[in-house]
Amino acid sequence: MNEETQAASSCCSTAPAGPIADGRQNLLAGADDMTTCPVMVGSPVNKKVAEAAGLFRDHDGQRYYFCCAGCGPAFDSDPAKYAANVA
């Protein structure tokens, strides 16, 4: 697997704020109301931007925000496991 293929297979991006070349939105835009993604531990997420993009799930009365669209389905596969990452 070459570097280009590896980059394309990653669900997250470290591109600057604003739209990314392939049309995805960078969720690091803005510094207020930040949290971390429970799936990609340590990846910062702006709650307002993630919520506007539909990148969140509610589990046991708490809302979890994701850094990219790939993290929602992963969270759905084992919510308790990923929720423990931000507890």
Residue frames as qw, qx, qy, qz and C-alpha x, y, z in Angstrom:
[[0.000, 0.891, 0.454, 0.000, 0.00, 0.00, 0.00],
 [0.445, 0.339, -0.024, 0.829, 1.53, 3.33, -0.99],
 [0.126, -0.225, -0.410, 0.875, 1.29, 6.61, 0.94],
 [0.325, -0.031, -0.259, -0.909, -1.46, 7.98, -1.31],
 [0.583, -0.262, -0.707, -0.304, -3.61, 4.87, -0.78],
 [0.413, -0.291, -0.681, 0.530, -3.05, 5.00, 2.98],
 [0.039, 0.125, 0.180, -0.975, -4.09, 8.65, 3.14],
 [0.461, -0.111, -0.439, -0.763, -7.24, 7.95, 1.15],
 [0.590, -0.274, -0.756, -0.076, -8.24, 5.09, 3.43],
 [0.212, -0.140, -0.581, 0.774, -8.00, 7.21, 6.60],
 [0.065, -0.743, -0.658, -0.105, -11.33, 8.54, 7.82],
 [0.256, -0.884, -0.182, 0.347, -9.86, 11.75, 9.23],
 [0.558, 0.627, 0.062, 0.540, -7.95, 14.67, 7.79],
 [0.488, -0.559, -0.169, 0.648, -5.46, 17.16, 9.15],
 [0.334, 0.500, 0.343, 0.721, -6.13, 19.72, 6.42],
 [0.055, 0.017, -0.235, 0.970, -6.60, 23.40, 7.28],
 [0.282, 0.441, 0.610, -0.595, -9.98, 24.75, 8.40],
 [0.474, 0.476, -0.156, -0.724, -12.72, 24.94, 5.80],
 [0.923, 0.290, 0.079, -0.241, -13.71, 22.61, 2.98],
 [0.535, -0.391, 0.672, 0.332, -11.16, 19.97, 2.06],
 [0.133, 0.362, -0.627, -0.677, -10.32, 19.35, -1.60],
 [0.118, -0.148, -0.942, -0.279, -12.64, 16.33, -1.87],
 [0.385, -0.479, -0.381, -0.691, -15.60, 18.29, -0.43],
 [0.611, -0.470, -0.595, 0.228, -15.45, 17.05, 3.17],
 [0.188, -0.888, 0.040, -0.417, -15.65, 19.67, 5.92],
 [0.478, 0.222, -0.622, 0.580, -12.74, 20.01, 8.35],
 [0.549, -0.696, -0.436, -0.156, -14.27, 19.79, 11.83],
 [0.597, -0.277, -0.274, 0.702, -11.34, 21.58, 13.45],
 [0.111, 0.528, 0.191, 0.820, -12.61, 24.97, 12.25],
 [0.425, -0.708, -0.030, -0.564, -13.19, 27.23, 15.25],
 [0.333, 0.268, -0.759, 0.492, -11.81, 26.80, 18.74],
 [0.445, -0.237, 0.397, -0.767, -14.94, 27.11, 20.88],
 [0.842, -0.028, 0.233, -0.487, -16.94, 24.21, 22.24],
 [0.475, 0.471, -0.735, -0.111, -14.33, 21.51, 21.56],
 [0.852, -0.288, 0.376, -0.224, -14.32, 17.84, 22.58],
 [0.054, -0.451, 0.844, 0.286, -12.51, 14.72, 21.39],
 [0.737, 0.140, -0.453, -0.481, -13.74, 11.94, 19.14],
 [0.747, -0.363, 0.484, -0.276, -14.49, 8.72, 21.06],
 [0.952, 0.274, 0.128, 0.043, -13.44, 6.56, 18.10],
 [0.641, 0.506, -0.179, 0.548, -10.26, 8.33, 16.96],
 [0.586, -0.718, -0.245, 0.284, -9.10, 9.05, 20.51],
 [0.465, -0.437, 0.097, 0.763, -7.31, 12.37, 20.77],
 [0.222, 0.357, 0.501, 0.756, -8.81, 13.82, 17.58],
 [0.069, 0.320, 0.357, -0.875, -10.32, 17.20, 18.44],
 [0.050, 0.518, 0.750, 0.408, -13.88, 17.92, 17.35],
 [0.161, -0.040, 0.120, -0.979, -15.81, 21.18, 17.34],
 [0.236, 0.329, 0.856, -0.321, -19.22, 20.21, 18.76],
 [0.395, 0.617, 0.195, -0.652, -21.18, 22.83, 16.84],
 [0.332, 0.505, -0.597, -0.527, -19.64, 21.92, 13.49],
 [0.020, 0.060, -0.997, -0.049, -20.03, 18.17, 14.10],
 [0.314, 0.423, 0.714, -0.461, -23.65, 18.58, 15.14],
 [0.423, 0.617, -0.075, -0.659, -24.45, 20.68, 12.07],
 [0.334, 0.420, -0.756, -0.374, -22.90, 17.93, 9.93],
 [0.899, -0.126, -0.125, -0.400, -24.84, 15.17, 11.73],
 [0.621, 0.322, -0.661, 0.269, -21.64, 13.63, 13.11],
 [0.255, -0.350, 0.619, -0.655, -22.89, 12.65, 16.55],
 [0.574, -0.263, -0.753, -0.186, -24.73, 9.90, 18.40],
 [0.481, -0.524, 0.313, -0.629, -26.62, 9.85, 21.69],
 [0.689, -0.013, -0.720, 0.078, -25.88, 6.97, 24.04],
 [0.531, -0.424, -0.618, 0.395, -27.04, 6.52, 27.66],
 [0.166, -0.917, -0.331, 0.147, -28.20, 10.13, 27.86],
 [0.333, -0.677, 0.266, 0.600, -24.96, 11.63, 26.59],
 [0.647, 0.757, 0.015, -0.094, -24.07, 13.04, 23.16],
 [0.669, -0.332, 0.441, 0.498, -20.85, 11.91, 21.46],
 [0.403, 0.851, -0.104, -0.320, -19.33, 13.90, 18.59],
 [0.871, 0.058, 0.357, 0.332, -17.20, 12.48, 15.77],
 [0.225, -0.604, 0.357, 0.676, -14.26, 13.82, 13.80],
 [0.211, 0.273, -0.657, -0.671, -15.47, 12.31, 10.51],
 [0.767, 0.051, -0.154, -0.621, -18.28, 10.34, 8.90],
 [0.655, 0.192, -0.730, -0.001, -16.44, 7.04, 9.32],
 [0.062, 0.206, -0.758, 0.616, -16.53, 7.22, 13.11],
 [0.624, -0.094, 0.163, -0.759, -20.34, 7.08, 13.51],
 [0.885, 0.073, -0.365, -0.279, -20.71, 3.53, 12.16],
 [0.504, 0.243, -0.721, 0.409, -17.72, 2.38, 14.21],
 [0.226, -0.208, 0.520, -0.797, -19.33, 3.86, 17.34],
 [0.768, -0.035, -0.078, -0.635, -22.62, 2.12, 16.48],
 [0.738, 0.167, -0.653, -0.026, -20.85, -1.25, 16.46],
 [0.643, -0.298, -0.584, 0.396, -19.98, -0.98, 20.20],
 [0.092, -0.835, -0.075, -0.537, -21.20, 2.27, 21.81],
 [0.708, -0.706, -0.004, 0.013, -20.22, 1.28, 25.37],
 [0.819, -0.053, 0.090, 0.564, -16.65, 0.57, 24.31],
 [0.378, 0.484, 0.132, 0.778, -16.22, 3.93, 22.57],
 [0.347, -0.843, -0.155, -0.381, -18.14, 5.89, 25.24],
 [0.795, -0.534, -0.050, 0.284, -15.60, 4.61, 27.78],
 [0.655, 0.241, 0.063, 0.713, -12.86, 6.35, 25.76],
 [0.057, 0.573, 0.028, 0.817, -14.18, 9.79, 26.74],
 [0.635, -0.671, -0.360, -0.128, -15.41, 8.98, 30.26]]
